[in-house]
Amino acid sequence: MWIQNSVFEGEVTNSQLSVIIKGVKDIINSEYDSIIYYTFDSQKYTARNVLGVERNETDSFI
């Protein structure tokens, strides 16, 4: 399934992430745009988060 237009990767602090999320919410059209970001608490655990529209529901798969 196709997901991306643009991909950005980097390491940020929790406070930097909060600033980024607020900035993104201020500029996206939440009825049309999707921003997906992942947070990693360790190399074995990740959380998938969506701002705006969920375009494709996903399940965990291998």
N, C-alpha and C positions, 0 to 999 in steps of 0.2 A: 504494500500500500504506500502511496506517495504521501509524504508529510511536509517536506521542507521547501522553502524558497531561499532562505538565508540561514546560516549557522554561525554562531559565535560561541567561543569557549574561553573560559578563564577562571581563575580562582579569586574569589572576593570574600570579604568578611560578612557577617550577618548584617551589620549596619549598612555596608555598601550594597548588599542585595536588596535591602528595604528601600534604599534610595532609587535603585534601578527599577524595581517593581512599581514604585509610585510614579516615576517618570514615564514608564511604558503605559501604565493605566491612563495617564493624562493625554497621551497622543494616539492610542489605538481607537479604532471604531469597534467597541465591544460586541456589536451585533454582527460584525463581519470578520474581523481580524482574529487571529489566534497566536498566542505566544506560549510556547511550551518551554518550561525550564526544569532542570533536574537538580536536586540537592543530594549530596553524598555525605552521609555521616561517617562512612568508612568505605573501604574498597569493596565490601560485600553487601552494602545496603544503599539503595537509592530510592528517592521519591519523585514521582512525575507529577508536575503541577501545570495547570492550564489557566491562562488569563484570556478572557473572551470566549469565542466559540470553539467547542470541541468538534473538530471536523471528522475524525474517525475514532469511534470507540475502539479501544484496544484491550486485549487480554494479554496476560503473561504468556510467552511462548518461547520455545527453544528452537 
